[in-house]
């Protein structure tokens, strides 16, 4: 098999890994080195001005000894197989970079023989890039669950960002659909990355030229829609991962039907709208100070497909509104739909010069079509607005029902039919597995029972 055949197979096999993030690492060019890493946006996506900011997203190999039912590369699936040698992949990456095809590398791998053997091959690729080819650009590497802590440290010293895929939102789902993986094998490398990052930050505080471990931090990925796990479980798990493992990002990947297991959904479109709402809720947790318990509950376990999570929270807490923008502090302003961190700061600055009006807020950058239902200016609400849940909901969802501009895709009937609960079969056998009638994890905190630090 020639190199281009391998590239075709292994880039196609890697397409289900989410990689849509800026690098988080900033490193300028150096004499004698090739490439650079920019905190401004090396990612596998399109920038706002239309530029394609690209990583070479590829697997080391799609040979895998595991049989994860949701994965296209599972050992029981009949797909073309290939594997790069470390020299082949390192040479290919640097040649693509020199031709301006890519700005960095996103590297993952199937488990070819064992987790450690696969990790050693990935480390060798990065050693060649950083050493032989003097490549100084951005590299995101995925550690393999079950690998040794020594290899996690070695890989982290060579890459900018590391991630370990948590795969599914609950341990029960993992036991049924990925019997070769365990919670411990996934969380152990996460803990090793977290502890090494802490230790490295202390070393850098003392020794300025100490080697840097994964300067862009760590991330993880969850598959959405392959199991009956609710948005409530997913957000609680993400919140726990942020707090206890110091993750920079949790990526949500809408399940694309690639498995044949009877427990997996079939003939359903990927739940892209649900994925979108989870990203919005995740952003509120990371950037706005919300917690998962404010956004959802066991009684209301699913996000509203027609309403963004911040508007949904505001509608459930109308007693806290309307907010007078000329007096409210920053924390209160951030809870208002349509007001973000930048516009909140602009409000605080602008109102020093005088009382703000709705027209002033529009110029500042406040999204008035959402904010007007929850604010007053100079003690007055916007003309024609009523503080009524039905009135507000009807107006906020009007644009969404007409295929909104704010969503990155068309809102079809298939997407709406996915809510309020995922339309997938129950995981048969889980009641026997945990001995609790399938209810384990619902009232004992996080679905994964993540241990405290």
C-alpha positions in Angstrom: 0.0 0.0 0.0 1.5 3.4 -1.0 1.6 6.4 1.2 -1.4 8.2 -0.4 -3.6 5.1 0.0 -2.7 5.0 3.7 -3.4 8.8 4.0 -6.8 8.4 2.4 -7.8 5.6 4.8 -6.4 7.0 8.0 -7.7 10.6 7.5 -11.2 9.2 6.7 -11.0 7.1 9.9 -10.1 10.1 12.0 -13.1 12.3 10.8 -15.2 11.4 13.9 -12.7 13.0 16.3 -13.7 16.6 17.2 -10.9 19.1 16.7 -12.6 22.4 16.4 -10.7 24.5 18.9 -8.0 27.2 18.9 -4.6 25.9 20.1 -4.4 27.8 23.3 -0.6 27.9 22.9 1.4 30.8 21.6 4.9 30.3 20.4 6.7 32.5 17.8 9.2 31.4 15.3 12.8 30.6 16.4 16.1 30.6 14.5 16.8 27.1 13.1 13.2 26.0 13.8 10.3 25.5 11.4 6.7 26.7 12.1 5.0 28.3 15.0 2.0 27.9 17.2 -0.6 30.7 17.6 -3.1 31.2 20.4 -5.2 33.1 17.9 -6.7 30.1 16.2 -5.0 27.0 14.9 -8.1 24.8 14.5 -9.9 22.5 12.2 -12.5 24.9 11.2 -13.4 28.0 9.2 -12.6 31.4 10.6 -15.2 34.2 10.6 -13.6 35.8 7.5 -13.7 32.5 5.6 -10.1 31.3 6.1 -9.6 27.6 6.6 -7.4 27.1 9.6 -6.3 23.5 9.2 -4.7 20.7 11.1 -3.7 17.4 9.5 -6.2 15.2 11.4 -5.1 11.6 11.1 -4.8 8.3 12.8 -1.5 6.5 13.4 -3.4 3.3 12.5 -7.0 2.2 12.3 -6.1 -1.4 13.3 -7.7 -1.8 16.7 -8.0 -4.7 19.1 -11.1 -3.1 20.8 -14.7 -3.7 19.8 -16.4 -0.4 20.7 -19.8 -0.7 19.0 -20.1 3.0 18.3 -16.7 3.2 16.5 -16.2 2.7 12.8 -12.7 1.3 13.5 -13.8 -1.5 15.9 -12.2 -4.8 15.3 -15.4 -6.5 14.2 -16.1 -3.9 11.4 -15.1 -4.8 7.9 -13.2 -1.6 6.8 -9.9 -1.1 4.9 -7.0 -1.0 7.4 -3.7 0.8 7.3 -0.9 1.9 9.5 1.8 4.6 9.2 5.3 4.0 10.3 6.6 6.9 12.5 9.0 8.0 9.8 6.2 8.0 7.2 3.9 10.2 9.2 6.5 12.6 10.4 7.8 13.1 6.8 4.3 13.5 5.5 3.4 16.1 8.1 6.4 18.3 7.5 6.0 18.1 3.7 2.4 19.2 4.0 3.4 22.0 6.2 6.1 23.2 3.8 3.5 23.3 1.0 1.2 25.4 3.3 -1.5 22.7 3.3 -1.6 22.6 7.1 -0.6 24.5 10.2 -0.3 21.7 12.6 -1.1 18.1 13.5 -4.0 16.3 15.2 -2.8 12.8 16.0 -4.8 9.9 17.4 -4.6 6.1 16.9 -6.3 2.8 17.2 -5.0 0.3 19.7 -2.9 -1.9 17.4 -1.3 -4.3 19.9 -1.7 -2.6 23.3 -2.2 0.9 24.6 1.5 1.3 25.5 2.7 0.0 22.1 0.4 2.5 20.3 1.5 5.3 22.5 5.2 4.6 21.9 4.6 4.9 18.1 2.8 8.2 18.6 5.7 9.5 20.8 8.2 8.5 18.1 6.3 10.5 15.5 6.4 13.6 17.7 10.1 13.0 18.5 10.9 13.0 14.8 8.9 16.2 14.2 10.3 18.1 17.1 13.9 16.7 16.8 14.8 15.7 13.3 12.5 18.1 11.4 12.7 20.9 14.0 8.9 21.4 13.7 7.8 24.1 16.2 4.1 24.2 15.2 0.9 23.1 17.0 0.3 19.5 17.8 -2.7 18.0 19.5 -2.2 14.3 20.5 -4.8 11.9 22.0 -3.5 9.7 24.8 -4.8 6.2 24.7 -6.9 4.9 27.7 -4.9 2.3 29.7 -1.5 3.6 28.8 1.3 4.0 31.4 1.8 7.4 33.2 5.4 7.5 31.9 4.2 7.6 28.3 1.6 10.2 29.1 4.4 12.4 30.4 6.6 11.7 27.4 3.9 12.5 24.9 2.9 15.7 26.8 6.4 17.0 26.6 6.2 16.8 22.8 2.8 18.2 22.1 0.8 21.3 22.8 -2.5 19.8 23.8 -3.5 16.4 25.1 -6.8 14.7 25.3 -8.3 11.4 26.5 -11.7 10.6 25.1 -14.2 9.8 27.8 -16.4 8.5 24.9 -19.8 8.0 26.6 -21.6 9.9 29.4 -22.1 7.1 31.8 -20.2 4.1 33.1 -23.2 1.8 32.4 -23.2 2.8 28.7 -19.5 2.2 28.5 -19.8 -1.3 29.9 -22.4 -2.3 27.4 -21.0 -0.6 24.2 -17.3 -0.6 24.9 -16.5 -3.7 27.0 -12.8 -3.4 26.5 -12.6 0.0 28.2 -13.1 0.8 31.8 -13.7 4.0 33.7 -10.4 3.6 35.5 -8.4 3.3 32.3 -9.9 6.5 31.0 -9.7 8.6 34.2 -6.2 7.5 35.1 -4.4 9.2 32.1 -6.6 12.3 32.7 -5.4 12.4 36.3 -1.8 11.9 35.2 -2.1 14.8 32.8 -3.7 17.0 35.5 -1.0 16.2 38.1 1.8 16.7 35.6 0.4 20.0 34.5 0.3 21.2 38.1 3.9 20.0 38.8 5.1 21.6 35.6 3.6 24.9 36.5 5.5 24.9 39.8 8.7 24.0 38.0 8.3 26.8 35.5 7.7 29.3 38.4 11.2 28.4 39.7 13.0 27.5 36.5 12.1 29.7 33.5 13.6 27.4 31.0 12.2 24.1 32.3 10.5 21.9 29.7 6.9 22.7 29.2 4.2 20.0 29.5 1.1 20.3 27.2 0.9 24.2 27.4 -2.6 24.2 25.9 -3.9 21.9 28.6 -6.1 18.8 28.1 -9.5 18.2 26.6 -11.9 15.3 26.1 -14.7 14.2 23.8 -18.2 12.7 24.4 -20.5 11.0 21.9 -24.0 12.4 22.0 -27.0 10.4 21.0 -25.6 6.9 21.0 -27.1 6.1 24.4 -30.1 7.2 26.4 -28.0 9.4 28.7 -29.7 12.8 29.2 -28.4 16.3 28.8 -28.7 16.6 32.6 -26.2 13.7 33.0 -23.9 15.0 30.3 -23.7 18.5 31.8 -23.1 17.2 35.3 -20.3 15.0 34.0 -18.7 17.9 32.1 -18.9 20.2 35.1 -17.2 17.5 37.2 -14.5 17.1 34.6 -13.8 20.8 34.5 -13.6 21.1 38.3 -11.7 17.9 39.1 -9.4 17.4 36.1 -8.9 21.0 35.0 -10.0 20.4 31.4 -9.9 23.2 28.9 -12.7 21.9 26.8 -15.2 19.1 26.6 -16.2 18.4 23.0 -19.6 17.0 22.1 -19.8 14.8 19.0 -23.2 14.0 17.6 -23.4 10.3 17.0 -23.3 9.3 13.3 -24.8 5.8 12.9 -21.8 3.6 12.1 -22.6 0.6 14.4 -24.9 -2.4 13.9 -25.5 -3.2 17.6 -29.2 -3.4 18.4 -28.7 -1.0 21.3 -27.6 1.8 19.0 -30.0 4.2 17.2 -30.6 3.5 13.6 -32.0 5.4 10.7 -31.8 8.7 12.6 -30.0 11.8 11.6 -27.1 12.9 13.8 -28.5 15.0 16.7 -26.8 18.2 15.6 -29.2 20.6 17.3 -28.8 18.8 20.6 -25.0 19.0 20.2 -25.3 22.7 19.5 -27.4 23.3 22.7 -24.9 21.4 24.8 -22.1 23.5 23.5 -24.1 26.6 24.5 -24.8 25.2 27.9 -21.2 24.2 28.3 -20.1 27.8 27.4 -22.4 29.1 30.2 -20.7 26.9 32.7 -17.2 27.8 31.6 -17.6 31.5 30.9 -20.7 32.8 32.7 -20.5 31.2 36.1 -23.6 29.0 35.7 -23.7 25.5 37.1 -25.3 22.4 35.6 -28.0 22.3 38.4 -29.2 25.8 37.3 -29.7 24.8 33.7 -31.3 21.4 34.1 -32.6 19.0 36.7 -33.7 15.4 37.1 -37.3 16.6 36.5 -36.2 18.5 33.4 -33.3 16.5 32.0 -33.3 17.9 28.4 -32.4 21.2 26.9 -35.1 23.0 24.9 -34.3 22.6 21.2 -36.1 25.9 20.3 -34.5 28.1 23.0 -30.9 28.7 23.9 -30.1 27.6 27.5 -29.5 31.1 28.9 -33.0 32.2 27.7 -34.4 29.0 29.1 -32.9 29.7 32.5 -34.2 33.3 32.5 -37.7 32.2 31.7 -37.6 29.8 34.7 -36.4 32.7 36.9 -38.6 35.6 35.8 -38.8 36.6 39.5 -35.2 37.9 39.1 -36.2 40.1 36.2 -36.4 42.7 34.8 -32.9 44.0 35.5 -32.2 47.8 35.5 -29.1 48.0 33.3 -28.1 51.4 34.8 -27.7 49.9 38.3 -27.1 46.2 38.0 -23.6 44.9 38.7 -21.6 42.8 36.2 -22.6 39.4 37.6 -26.3 40.3 37.3 -25.9 41.7 33.8 -24.1 38.5 32.6 -27.3 36.5 33.6 -29.4 38.6 31.1 -29.9 36.9 27.7 -28.3 38.9 25.0 -25.6 40.4 27.2 -22.2 38.8 27.1 -18.9 39.6 28.9 -17.8 42.3 26.4 -21.2 44.1 26.3 -21.5 43.9 30.1 -18.2 45.6 30.5 -19.2 48.2 27.9 -22.4 48.9 29.9 -20.4 49.4 33.1 -18.1 51.8 31.3 -20.7 53.8 29.3 -23.2 54.4 32.2 -20.6 56.4 34.0 -21.3 59.2 31.5 -25.0 59.0 31.9 -28.2 56.9 31.9 -28.3 54.4 29.0 -31.2 53.9 26.7 -32.3 51.0 24.6 -30.7 52.7 21.6 -27.4 53.0 23.5 -27.5 49.3 24.3 -27.9 48.4 20.7 -24.9 50.5 19.8 -22.9 48.9 22.6 -23.5 45.4 21.1 -26.3 44.0 23.3 -28.6 41.6 21.4 -31.8 43.4 22.0 -34.1 40.9 20.4 -33.3 38.6 23.4 -32.5 41.2 26.1 -35.6 43.5 25.8 -37.8 40.9 27.7 -35.5 40.9 30.8 -34.3 44.5 31.2 -35.4 48.1 31.9 -33.7 51.3 31.0 -34.4 54.3 33.2 -37.0 52.2 35.0 -39.0 51.5 31.8 -39.4 48.3 29.8 -39.2 48.3 26.0 -42.6 49.5 24.5 -45.0 46.6 23.9 -43.0 44.0 26.0 -44.9 42.1 28.7 -43.2 40.1 31.5 -45.2 37.0 30.7 -43.6 33.5 30.2 -45.9 32.6 27.3 -45.4 36.0 25.5 -41.6 35.8 25.9 -41.3 32.2 24.9 -43.5 32.7 21.8 -41.4 35.7 20.7 -38.0 34.2 21.5 -38.7 31.0 19.5 -40.4 32.7 16.5 -37.1 33.1 14.6 -36.0 29.6 15.5 -39.2 28.1 14.1 -38.4 29.8 10.8 -34.9 28.3 10.5 -32.9 30.8 12.6 -29.8 32.5 11.5 -28.2 31.8 14.8 -28.0 28.0 14.2 -25.3 26.6 11.9 -27.8 24.3 10.1 -31.4 23.9 9.1 -33.9 23.0 11.8 -35.9 20.1 10.4 -38.6 17.9 11.8 -36.1 15.1 12.3 -34.1 17.3 14.7 -37.1 18.3 16.8 -38.3 14.7 17.0 -35.2 13.9 19.0 -36.5 15.9 22.0 -37.3 15.9 24.9 -35.5 12.6 25.3 -33.2 10.7 23.0 -35.1 8.3 20.8 -32.9 5.3 21.3 -33.5 1.8 22.9 -32.7 1.3 26.5 -29.4 -0.4 27.3 -30.7 -3.9 28.0 -28.8 -5.8 30.6 -27.6 -2.7 32.5 -30.1 -3.4 35.3 -28.6 -6.8 35.9 -25.1 -5.4 35.6 -25.4 -2.8 38.4 -28.1 -4.7 40.4 -30.2 -1.6 40.9 -32.8 -1.8 38.2 -30.8 0.4 35.9 -31.1 3.5 38.2 -27.5 3.6 39.4 -25.9 7.0 39.2 -29.1 9.0 39.1 -29.0 10.3 42.7 -25.4 9.7 43.7 -23.8 12.7 42.0 -22.0 12.4 38.7 -23.0 9.6 36.3 -19.3 8.5 36.2 -18.9 8.8 40.0 -15.7 10.8 39.4 -13.5 10.6 42.5 -12.6 13.8 44.3 -9.1 15.1 44.0 
